[in-house]
């Protein structure tokens, strides 16, 4: 077997700074450049990546940090030497890191890949067809290999507190449209910067449902602040969330039904530079093992262990890999 030496690196100073800052924000326990755990043994020992040197990235939010640490420790268990560049801030930054060779892989979502990175205006409603389309085009156009998809859909959603459902009489996004027209002062929204500027975020949502939230009714906040803000109704009654976020159940938040099916599917798959896969083919089988074990219930619980219980992504990843028999 032939292994890739080095990281195809053309280091960009700004990306490096952002990566360090993002990783520092991700957890107080990060910063040594390598993932925790990565124990030998377990079922991942069937894959031979001894001698491989790869760099794993991720975005900055909890699910991405957990997926990044799972990947790092899984690769280490198979014998690879792994550099940790998790915690990059924003989809565009981490994508640029992959295409420029600063990282070798990260988990991306089908909707993000199709709309944000490949520039399509409309999503494909069927999850499998969406995955196949983005995987085929990205490989052909950009030499990015989408490996086996995980079994959950971390789509965008708009949520509110459970008692507000009855108070406002809003259960669907179409009803929110009418509510916003009749009660503009209460139609307040908390969202992170990326959602406010993406075609598959607020701009597209407003176009699909026909509402226009006044700028003064939108609070741009850090993503992690949204949940408590919506729970308190201050400064907003509604907020952008992800479907697999463990904080929703903990705070009793409810997702409004996307009755027009606007939001694309966001099924994650490990994105790897094609040359890395070709020179390290066992990465494909390893990623498939991980993807098969990651369903909605599992990912929501892992996210909650960080955001609700206060665990570190490295610890949560190691405990899950051990419990699944992937590592010992």
Buried (B, 14 or more C-beta within 10 A) or exposed (E): EEBBEEBBEEEBEEBEEBBBBBBEBBBEEBEEEBBBBBBEEBBBBEBBBEBBBBBBBBBBBBBBBBBBBBBBBBBBBBBBBBBBBBBBBBBEBBBBBBBBBBBBBBBBBBBBBBBBBBEBEEBBEEBEEBBBBBBEBBBEEBBBBBBBBBBBBBBBBBBBBEEBBEEBEBBBBBBBBBBBEEEEEBBBBBBBEBBBEBBBBBEBBBEBBEBEBEEEBBBEBEBBBBBEBBBEBEBBBBBBBBBBBBBBEBBEBBBBBBEBEBBBBBBBBBBBBEBBBBBBBBBBBBBBBBBEBBEBEBBBBBBBBBBBEEBBBBBBBBBBBBEBEBBE
